[in-house]
Amino acid sequence: MPTDIERLATIKAQALALIAEITAQPKPTYQIDGQNISWGEYLGQLQSTVQWCDQQAAAGAPVEVRSQGYT
């Protein structure tokens, strides 16, 4: 069973793959049968997903704190 960090890495990789695909062949925003298709908005959502994954991974990363006491 994958760990949370592994799941975040998978989600991030999938979002990055979609971003690469979308930016390689950009498409215009359009409307069809009353449904709006906004590729720019979709790209923004994917970028937000990548940023969220980075934040979650950073929050769960182990932290080392060094201190020195004086007597």
TORZA-150453 format. One record per atom (N, C-alpha, C): atom name; y, z, x; residue number from 1. Coordinates in steps of 0.05 Angstrom, whole numbers, plus 5000, padded with zeros to 4 digits. Each point is the difference from the previous one (the first is absolute). Layout:
N
atom: CA	yy: Y	zz: Z	xx: X	seq: NUM .
...
// end
This chain:
71
atom: N	yy: 4977	zz: 5000	xx: 5017	seq: 1 .
atom: CA	yy: 5023	zz: 5000	xx: 4983	seq: 1 .
atom: C	yy: 5025	zz: 5000	xx: 5018	seq: 1 .
atom: N	yy: 5019	zz: 4982	xx: 4995	seq: 2 .
atom: CA	yy: 5023	zz: 4998	xx: 5017	seq: 2 .
atom: C	yy: 5019	zz: 5024	xx: 4996	seq: 2 .
atom: N	yy: 5014	zz: 5007	xx: 5021	seq: 3 .
atom: CA	yy: 5019	zz: 5021	xx: 4999	seq: 3 .
atom: C	yy: 5026	zz: 4990	xx: 4987	seq: 3 .
atom: N	yy: 5018	zz: 5018	xx: 4994	seq: 4 .
atom: CA	yy: 5026	zz: 4992	xx: 4988	seq: 4 .
atom: C	yy: 5015	zz: 4982	xx: 5019	seq: 4 .
atom: N	yy: 5000	zz: 5007	xx: 5025	seq: 5 .
atom: CA	yy: 5014	zz: 4984	xx: 5020	seq: 5 .
atom: C	yy: 4988	zz: 4971	xx: 5002	seq: 5 .
atom: N	yy: 4974	zz: 4998	xx: 4998	seq: 6 .
atom: CA	yy: 4987	zz: 4974	xx: 5000	seq: 6 .
atom: C	yy: 5008	zz: 4984	xx: 4975	seq: 6 .
atom: N	yy: 5001	zz: 5014	xx: 4977	seq: 7 .
atom: CA	yy: 5008	zz: 4987	xx: 4975	seq: 7 .
atom: C	yy: 5029	zz: 4990	xx: 5002	seq: 7 .
atom: N	yy: 5018	zz: 5016	xx: 5011	seq: 8 .
atom: CA	yy: 5027	zz: 4992	xx: 5004	seq: 8 .
atom: C	yy: 5002	zz: 4976	xx: 5018	seq: 8 .
atom: N	yy: 4984	zz: 4999	xx: 5021	seq: 9 .
atom: CA	yy: 5000	zz: 4978	xx: 5019	seq: 9 .
atom: C	yy: 4990	zz: 4974	xx: 4986	seq: 9 .
atom: N	yy: 4981	zz: 5003	xx: 4982	seq: 10 .
atom: CA	yy: 4990	zz: 4977	xx: 4985	seq: 10 .
atom: C	yy: 5021	zz: 4990	xx: 4981	seq: 10 .
atom: N	yy: 5013	zz: 5018	xx: 4985	seq: 11 .
atom: CA	yy: 5021	zz: 4992	xx: 4981	seq: 11 .
atom: C	yy: 5022	zz: 4986	xx: 5015	seq: 11 .
atom: N	yy: 5008	zz: 5011	xx: 5023	seq: 12 .
atom: CA	yy: 5022	zz: 4988	xx: 5016	seq: 12 .
atom: C	yy: 4992	zz: 4972	xx: 5010	seq: 12 .
atom: N	yy: 4975	zz: 4998	xx: 5010	seq: 13 .
atom: CA	yy: 4991	zz: 4974	xx: 5010	seq: 13 .
atom: C	yy: 4999	zz: 4979	xx: 4977	seq: 13 .
atom: N	yy: 4992	zz: 5008	xx: 4976	seq: 14 .
atom: CA	yy: 4999	zz: 4981	xx: 4978	seq: 14 .
atom: C	yy: 5029	zz: 4991	xx: 4992	seq: 14 .
atom: N	yy: 5018	zz: 5019	xx: 5000	seq: 15 .
atom: CA	yy: 5028	zz: 4994	xx: 4993	seq: 15 .
atom: C	yy: 5012	zz: 4982	xx: 5021	seq: 15 .
atom: N	yy: 4995	zz: 5005	xx: 5025	seq: 16 .
atom: CA	yy: 5010	zz: 4983	xx: 5022	seq: 16 .
atom: C	yy: 4989	zz: 4972	xx: 4998	seq: 16 .
atom: N	yy: 4974	zz: 4998	xx: 4993	seq: 17 .
atom: CA	yy: 4988	zz: 4973	xx: 4997	seq: 17 .
atom: C	yy: 5013	zz: 4985	xx: 4978	seq: 17 .
atom: N	yy: 5006	zz: 5013	xx: 4978	seq: 18 .
atom: CA	yy: 5014	zz: 4987	xx: 4978	seq: 18 .
atom: C	yy: 5028	zz: 4992	xx: 5007	seq: 18 .
atom: N	yy: 5014	zz: 5017	xx: 5015	seq: 19 .
atom: CA	yy: 5027	zz: 4994	xx: 5009	seq: 19 .
atom: C	yy: 4999	zz: 4975	xx: 5018	seq: 19 .
atom: N	yy: 4981	zz: 4998	xx: 5018	seq: 20 .
atom: CA	yy: 4997	zz: 4977	xx: 5018	seq: 20 .
atom: C	yy: 4996	zz: 4975	xx: 4983	seq: 20 .
atom: N	yy: 4983	zz: 5002	xx: 4980	seq: 21 .
atom: CA	yy: 4994	zz: 4977	xx: 4983	seq: 21 .
atom: C	yy: 5024	zz: 4991	xx: 4984	seq: 21 .
atom: N	yy: 5015	zz: 5019	xx: 4989	seq: 22 .
atom: CA	yy: 5023	zz: 4993	xx: 4984	seq: 22 .
atom: C	yy: 5023	zz: 4988	xx: 5017	seq: 22 .
atom: N	yy: 5004	zz: 5011	xx: 5023	seq: 23 .
atom: CA	yy: 5022	zz: 4991	xx: 5017	seq: 23 .
atom: C	yy: 4993	zz: 4973	xx: 5014	seq: 23 .
atom: N	yy: 4974	zz: 4994	xx: 5003	seq: 24 .
atom: CA	yy: 4992	zz: 4975	xx: 5012	seq: 24 .
atom: C	yy: 5006	zz: 4977	xx: 4982	seq: 24 .
atom: N	yy: 4998	zz: 5004	xx: 4974	seq: 25 .
atom: CA	yy: 5005	zz: 4979	xx: 4980	seq: 25 .
atom: C	yy: 5016	zz: 5012	xx: 4977	seq: 25 .
atom: N	yy: 5027	zz: 5004	xx: 5005	seq: 26 .
atom: CA	yy: 5017	zz: 5013	xx: 4979	seq: 26 .
atom: C	yy: 5000	zz: 4984	xx: 4974	seq: 26 .
atom: N	yy: 5002	zz: 5014	xx: 4978	seq: 27 .
atom: CA	yy: 5000	zz: 4988	xx: 4974	seq: 27 .
atom: C	yy: 5025	zz: 5009	xx: 4985	seq: 27 .
atom: N	yy: 5011	zz: 4983	xx: 4983	seq: 28 .
atom: CA	yy: 5024	zz: 5008	xx: 4985	seq: 28 .
atom: C	yy: 4993	zz: 5019	xx: 4977	seq: 28 .
atom: N	yy: 5020	zz: 5014	xx: 4991	seq: 29 .
atom: CA	yy: 4998	zz: 5016	xx: 4975	seq: 29 .
atom: C	yy: 5000	zz: 4981	xx: 4977	seq: 29 .
atom: N	yy: 4983	zz: 5005	xx: 4980	seq: 30 .
atom: CA	yy: 4999	zz: 4982	xx: 4977	seq: 30 .
atom: C	yy: 4991	zz: 5016	xx: 4975	seq: 30 .
atom: N	yy: 5002	zz: 4986	xx: 4978	seq: 31 .
atom: CA	yy: 4991	zz: 5012	xx: 4974	seq: 31 .
atom: C	yy: 4982	zz: 4981	xx: 4987	seq: 31 .
atom: N	yy: 4977	zz: 5011	xx: 4989	seq: 32 .
atom: CA	yy: 4981	zz: 4983	xx: 4987	seq: 32 .
atom: C	yy: 4989	zz: 5016	xx: 4976	seq: 32 .
atom: N	yy: 5000	zz: 4988	xx: 4977	seq: 33 .
atom: CA	yy: 4991	zz: 5012	xx: 4975	seq: 33 .
atom: C	yy: 5012	zz: 5028	xx: 4996	seq: 33 .
atom: N	yy: 5025	zz: 5003	xx: 5006	seq: 34 .
atom: CA	yy: 5014	zz: 5026	xx: 4996	seq: 34 .
atom: C	yy: 4995	zz: 5020	xx: 5021	seq: 34 .
atom: N	yy: 4985	zz: 4993	xx: 5020	seq: 35 .
atom: CA	yy: 4994	zz: 5019	xx: 5022	seq: 35 .
atom: C	yy: 5015	zz: 4992	xx: 5025	seq: 35 .
atom: N	yy: 5015	zz: 5019	xx: 5011	seq: 36 .
atom: CA	yy: 5015	zz: 4995	xx: 5025	seq: 36 .
atom: C	yy: 4983	zz: 5005	xx: 5024	seq: 36 .
atom: N	yy: 5000	zz: 4981	xx: 5018	seq: 37 .
atom: CA	yy: 4986	zz: 5003	xx: 5025	seq: 37 .
atom: C	yy: 5020	zz: 5001	xx: 5023	seq: 37 .
atom: N	yy: 5004	zz: 5023	xx: 5012	seq: 38 .
atom: CA	yy: 5020	zz: 5004	xx: 5021	seq: 38 .
atom: C	yy: 4985	zz: 5006	xx: 5026	seq: 38 .
atom: N	yy: 4998	zz: 4980	xx: 5017	seq: 39 .
atom: CA	yy: 4986	zz: 5003	xx: 5025	seq: 39 .
atom: C	yy: 5016	zz: 5018	xx: 5019	seq: 39 .
atom: N	yy: 5027	zz: 4999	xx: 4998	seq: 40 .
atom: CA	yy: 5016	zz: 5018	xx: 5017	seq: 40 .
atom: C	yy: 4995	zz: 5029	xx: 4993	seq: 40 .
atom: N	yy: 4998	zz: 5006	xx: 4974	seq: 41 .
atom: CA	yy: 4995	zz: 5027	xx: 4991	seq: 41 .
atom: C	yy: 4972	zz: 5009	xx: 5009	seq: 41 .
atom: N	yy: 4981	zz: 4982	xx: 4997	seq: 42 .
atom: CA	yy: 4972	zz: 5006	xx: 5009	seq: 42 .
atom: C	yy: 4999	zz: 5006	xx: 5030	seq: 42 .
atom: N	yy: 5015	zz: 4984	xx: 5015	seq: 43 .
atom: CA	yy: 5001	zz: 5005	xx: 5029	seq: 43 .
atom: C	yy: 5012	zz: 5027	xx: 5006	seq: 43 .
atom: N	yy: 5021	zz: 5007	xx: 4985	seq: 44 .
atom: CA	yy: 5013	zz: 5027	xx: 5004	seq: 44 .
atom: C	yy: 4980	zz: 5022	xx: 4993	seq: 44 .
atom: N	yy: 4984	zz: 4997	xx: 4980	seq: 45 .
atom: CA	yy: 4980	zz: 5020	xx: 4993	seq: 45 .
atom: C	yy: 4979	zz: 5003	xx: 5022	seq: 45 .
atom: N	yy: 4992	zz: 4978	xx: 5011	seq: 46 .
atom: CA	yy: 4980	zz: 5001	xx: 5022	seq: 46 .
atom: C	yy: 5012	zz: 5014	xx: 5024	seq: 46 .
atom: N	yy: 5025	zz: 4994	xx: 5006	seq: 47 .
atom: CA	yy: 5013	zz: 5013	xx: 5023	seq: 47 .
atom: C	yy: 5003	zz: 5030	xx: 4995	seq: 47 .
atom: N	yy: 5005	zz: 5007	xx: 4976	seq: 48 .
atom: CA	yy: 5002	zz: 5029	xx: 4993	seq: 48 .
atom: C	yy: 4973	zz: 5013	xx: 5003	seq: 48 .
atom: N	yy: 4979	zz: 4986	xx: 4993	seq: 49 .
atom: CA	yy: 4973	zz: 5011	xx: 5003	seq: 49 .
atom: C	yy: 4993	zz: 5005	xx: 5030	seq: 49 .
atom: N	yy: 5008	zz: 4981	xx: 5017	seq: 50 .
atom: CA	yy: 4996	zz: 5004	xx: 5029	seq: 50 .
atom: C	yy: 5015	zz: 5024	xx: 5010	seq: 50 .
atom: N	yy: 5025	zz: 5002	xx: 4991	seq: 51 .
atom: CA	yy: 5016	zz: 5023	xx: 5008	seq: 51 .
atom: C	yy: 4988	zz: 5027	xx: 4990	seq: 51 .
atom: N	yy: 4991	zz: 5000	xx: 4975	seq: 52 .
atom: CA	yy: 4987	zz: 5024	xx: 4989	seq: 52 .
atom: C	yy: 4975	zz: 5007	xx: 5017	seq: 52 .
atom: N	yy: 4984	zz: 4980	xx: 5007	seq: 53 .
atom: CA	yy: 4976	zz: 5006	xx: 5016	seq: 53 .
atom: C	yy: 5008	zz: 5012	xx: 5026	seq: 53 .
atom: N	yy: 5021	zz: 4990	xx: 5013	seq: 54 .
atom: CA	yy: 5009	zz: 5011	xx: 5025	seq: 54 .
atom: C	yy: 5008	zz: 5029	xx: 4997	seq: 54 .
atom: N	yy: 5015	zz: 5006	xx: 4979	seq: 55 .
atom: CA	yy: 5010	zz: 5027	xx: 4995	seq: 55 .
atom: C	yy: 4976	zz: 5019	xx: 4995	seq: 55 .
atom: N	yy: 4981	zz: 4991	xx: 4984	seq: 56 .
atom: CA	yy: 4977	zz: 5017	xx: 4994	seq: 56 .
atom: C	yy: 4983	zz: 5005	xx: 5025	seq: 56 .
atom: N	yy: 4997	zz: 4980	xx: 5016	seq: 57 .
atom: CA	yy: 4984	zz: 5003	xx: 5025	seq: 57 .
atom: C	yy: 5015	zz: 5019	xx: 5019	seq: 57 .
atom: N	yy: 5026	zz: 4998	xx: 5002	seq: 58 .
atom: CA	yy: 5015	zz: 5017	xx: 5017	seq: 58 .
atom: C	yy: 4999	zz: 5029	xx: 4991	seq: 58 .
atom: N	yy: 5001	zz: 5004	xx: 4974	seq: 59 .
atom: CA	yy: 4999	zz: 5027	xx: 4988	seq: 59 .
atom: C	yy: 4973	zz: 5013	xx: 5005	seq: 59 .
atom: N	yy: 4979	zz: 4984	xx: 5001	seq: 60 .
atom: CA	yy: 4973	zz: 5011	xx: 5004	seq: 60 .
atom: C	yy: 4991	zz: 5001	xx: 5029	seq: 60 .
atom: N	yy: 5017	zz: 4989	xx: 5018	seq: 61 .
atom: CA	yy: 4992	zz: 4999	xx: 5028	seq: 61 .
atom: C	yy: 5001	zz: 5028	xx: 5012	seq: 61 .
atom: N	yy: 4982	zz: 5006	xx: 5018	seq: 62 .
atom: CA	yy: 5001	zz: 5026	xx: 5013	seq: 62 .
atom: C	yy: 5025	zz: 5003	xx: 5017	seq: 62 .
atom: N	yy: 5011	zz: 5023	xx: 5001	seq: 63 .
atom: CA	yy: 5024	zz: 5006	xx: 5014	seq: 63 .
atom: C	yy: 4994	zz: 5021	xx: 5021	seq: 63 .
atom: N	yy: 5010	zz: 4996	xx: 5024	seq: 64 .
atom: CA	yy: 4997	zz: 5019	xx: 5021	seq: 64 .
atom: C	yy: 5027	zz: 5014	xx: 5005	seq: 64 .
atom: N	yy: 5000	zz: 5026	xx: 4999	seq: 65 .
atom: CA	yy: 5024	zz: 5016	xx: 5005	seq: 65 .
atom: C	yy: 4995	zz: 5017	xx: 5024	seq: 65 .
atom: N	yy: 5018	zz: 4997	xx: 5020	seq: 66 .
atom: CA	yy: 4997	zz: 5016	xx: 5024	seq: 66 .
atom: C	yy: 5023	zz: 5020	xx: 5000	seq: 66 .
atom: N	yy: 4994	zz: 5024	xx: 5007	seq: 67 .
atom: CA	yy: 5021	zz: 5021	xx: 5002	seq: 67 .
atom: C	yy: 4994	zz: 5017	xx: 5025	seq: 67 .
atom: N	yy: 5021	zz: 5012	xx: 5008	seq: 68 .
atom: CA	yy: 4997	zz: 5018	xx: 5024	seq: 68 .
atom: C	yy: 5015	zz: 5026	xx: 4994	seq: 68 .
atom: N	yy: 4987	zz: 5021	xx: 5004	seq: 69 .
atom: CA	yy: 5012	zz: 5026	xx: 4995	seq: 69 .
atom: C	yy: 5010	zz: 5013	xx: 5026	seq: 69 .
atom: N	yy: 5021	zz: 5015	xx: 4997	seq: 70 .
atom: CA	yy: 5011	zz: 5015	xx: 5023	seq: 70 .
atom: C	yy: 4997	zz: 5029	xx: 4996	seq: 70 .
atom: N	yy: 4993	zz: 5015	xx: 5021	seq: 71 .
atom: CA	yy: 4998	zz: 5029	xx: 4998	seq: 71 .
atom: C	yy: 5020	zz: 5014	xx: 5016	seq: 71 .
// end
